[in-house]
Every structure is written in structure tokens, then in C-alpha cells.
Amino acid sequence: MKKYLLAILLLCVTVGISAQEQEYLSAENDQELFFGLGFGLDYGGLGVKLEYLPTKHLGLFGGLGYNLLSFGYNVGASFKVLPDNKVTPTVSLLYGYNAVIKVEGASEYNMTSYGVTFGLGVDFFNAQGNKWSVNLFVPIRSKAFMDNYDDVRNSSYITLNQELLPIAFSVGYNFKIR
């Protein structure tokens, strides 16, 4: 885990240094703002996302939505690896909800997991500057949540309709506001 955090930190520093260098050389303002509709962790479940890019390499975002149990949210940062391309790979780090257990008829097992999530994704830009955003996330879930999930999975009177996946996905369409 520490190796992954160190690698992400080094990537952030490298991208930040590159972004500062390019801003210094460029006289134009690269700030952008996007409003998105979608589903997945960065949209708070089924919801909306607002993303601000203070530089073309760095996106700061927040998502609000419904996570099938209650209100869901996430805040985070994304790093645009090739920001000048129509297809832009991204690396992201977010905090907020990253899993939900909902048990019909046994609400004492209902639980939302909150924690850190790592992501890799791709932004696909169109001619108007709007974008489709597709992401794959690896959530870090709490021990309390995983213990609750094990209790549900091992219960003889609860039928589990879906196994908890170790990854999560998101898809959304984002409108360029400026």
C-alpha cells in the first residue's frame, strides 16, 4: 500500500512540475470548468459532478448523488496525463463513499463505506470541448464495512444477490462550462 501511495505522490509531483513549466511558458489561461451527469463513485452514485481544472494537468472535483442506500458524495483530484489530446488518460485519487450494502428486510446490515479510492480513466473529448469520462476505481474499504459484508455473506437467512467487487466503474458525460 505504501508503495502505491509513494508512486502516486511521485506522479503528482512530476505532473505538477510539468504543469508549472508549461504555464510559465504559455500566456493563455488554461482554466476550465465541467458539469457532468453520470453514475459511479466520482458522481456520488447516480448523480452529478463538478470539475475545475486550474491547470490543464490537474482537475479538482466533487460529486453528489444517490448511492442506492442514501446520499453519496466524493471529492478528489485527477491528473491529466496527455491533456492536449482528444483522448486523455487520467489518474485520480478521491475520498468519499466507495461501497454500499443494502439488505431488504434486515436494515441493521445496511451500511455505506467511506474511504480513499484510487482510479485510472480516460476522457474522450468532442469538438465542442465536452467529454465522456470513463473510470476504473480501486476502493480501500474499512475493516468495519468488510466485517459487515462477511456477516451478510455468511448469514444463512440472507440471500446475496451480488458479490462485492474489488473494483468499481464510472461513466459520465461532462459539459464544458468555460
C-alpha positions in Angstrom: 0.0 0.0 0.0 2.8 2.4 0.9 4.5 1.7 -2.5 1.3 2.7 -4.3 0.9 5.9 -2.3 4.6 6.8 -3.0 4.1 6.1 -6.7 1.0 8.3 -6.9 2.8 11.1 -4.9 5.7 11.0 -7.3 3.4 11.1 -10.3 1.6 14.1 -8.8 4.9 16.0 -8.2 6.1 15.2 -11.7 2.8 16.3 -13.3 2.7 19.4 -11.1 6.3 20.4 -12.1 5.4 19.8 -15.8 2.2 21.9 -15.4 4.1 24.8 -13.8 6.7 24.7 -16.5 4.0 24.8 -19.3 2.0 27.6 -17.5 5.1 29.7 -17.3 5.8 29.3 -21.0 2.1 29.8 -22.0 0.4 33.2 -21.8 -3.1 31.8 -22.2 -5.3 30.8 -19.3 -5.9 27.0 -19.2 -8.6 27.0 -16.5 -11.7 25.0 -17.4 -14.9 24.0 -15.6 -17.1 21.0 -16.3 -20.5 19.9 -15.1 -21.2 16.2 -15.5 -24.1 13.7 -15.3 -23.3 10.1 -14.7 -23.0 7.1 -12.4 -20.1 5.8 -10.3 -18.1 6.8 -7.4 -17.0 10.2 -8.7 -20.7 11.1 -9.3 -21.7 10.1 -5.8 -23.5 7.1 -7.2 -26.2 8.2 -9.7 -25.6 11.9 -9.8 -23.7 15.0 -10.8 -20.0 16.0 -10.8 -18.4 19.5 -10.9 -14.8 19.5 -12.1 -12.4 22.5 -12.0 -9.1 22.5 -13.9 -6.8 25.2 -12.5 -4.2 23.9 -15.0 -4.6 21.6 -17.9 -3.0 18.7 -16.0 -4.9 19.0 -12.7 -8.7 18.5 -12.1 -10.3 19.1 -8.8 -13.8 17.6 -8.5 -16.8 16.9 -6.3 -19.7 14.5 -6.9 -23.1 14.3 -5.3 -25.7 11.6 -5.9 -27.8 8.7 -4.7 -25.8 5.5 -3.9 -28.8 3.1 -3.7 -29.0 3.5 0.1 -28.7 7.2 0.7 -26.9 10.4 -0.3 -23.4 9.7 -1.7 -20.5 12.1 -2.2 -16.9 12.1 -3.3 -14.2 14.7 -3.6 -10.9 14.3 -5.3 -8.2 15.2 -7.8 -7.4 13.9 -11.2 -4.2 14.2 -13.1 -4.4 14.5 -16.9 -1.5 12.6 -18.4 -1.9 13.9 -22.0 -4.1 17.0 -21.6 -3.8 18.3 -25.2 -5.1 15.0 -26.8 -8.7 14.3 -27.7 -8.3 11.0 -25.7 -6.8 11.9 -22.3 -5.7 9.2 -19.8 -6.3 10.2 -16.1 -5.1 9.1 -12.7 -7.3 10.0 -9.8 -7.4 9.9 -6.0 -10.7 10.5 -4.2 -12.4 10.3 -0.8 -16.0 9.6 -0.1 -18.4 6.7 -0.4 -16.9 3.6 -2.1 -19.4 0.8 -1.4 -22.9 0.1 -0.1 -24.6 -2.9 1.5 -28.4 -2.8 1.3 -30.3 -5.8 2.7 -34.1 -5.8 2.2 -35.9 -6.9 5.4 -32.7 -6.6 7.6 -31.8 -3.0 7.6 -29.4 -3.5 10.5 -26.9 -4.7 7.9 -27.3 -1.6 5.7 -24.0 0.3 5.5 -22.1 2.7 3.4 -18.3 2.5 3.3 -16.3 5.8 3.2 -12.7 5.9 2.3 -9.9 6.5 -0.1 -10.2 5.3 -3.7 -7.6 5.2 -6.5 -8.6 5.4 -10.1 -7.5 5.2 -13.7 -9.6 6.6 -16.5 -9.9 8.1 -19.9 -11.6 11.4 -21.0 -12.9 11.4 -24.6 -13.3 15.0 -25.9 -15.6 16.1 -28.7 -15.3 19.1 -31.0 -17.4 21.3 -28.6 -15.0 20.6 -25.7 -17.4 18.3 -23.9 -16.2 14.9 -22.8 -17.2 11.4 -21.9 -15.3 10.2 -18.8 -14.8 6.5 -18.1 -13.0 5.3 -15.0 -11.9 2.2 -13.2 -11.5 2.5 -9.4 -9.8 0.5 -6.7 -11.5 1.4 -3.4 -9.9 1.0 0.1 -12.8 -0.2 2.3 -12.8 -0.1 6.1 -12.5 -3.2 8.3 -15.9 -2.5 9.8 -17.5 -2.5 6.4 -15.8 -5.7 5.3 -16.7 -7.4 8.5 -20.4 -6.4 8.0 -20.2 -7.7 4.4 -18.8 -11.0 5.6 -21.7 -11.2 8.1 -24.2 -10.7 5.3 -22.4 -13.2 3.0 -22.1 -15.9 5.7 -25.7 -15.4 7.0 -28.0 -18.5 6.5 -31.1 -16.3 6.2 -29.9 -13.7 3.7 -29.6 -14.4 0.0 -26.8 -12.3 -1.5 -27.8 -11.1 -5.0 -24.5 -9.7 -5.9 -20.9 -10.2 -4.7 -18.9 -7.2 -3.7 -16.4 -6.4 -6.5 -12.9 -5.3 -5.6 -13.2 -2.6 -8.3 -15.8 -0.1 -9.3 -16.5 1.8 -12.6 -17.9 5.1 -13.6 -19.3 6.6 -16.8 -20.4 10.2 -17.3 -20.9 12.9 -19.8 -19.4 16.3 -18.8 -20.4 19.6 -20.3 -17.6 22.3 -20.6 -18.9 25.4 -18.9 -15.9 27.5 -19.6 
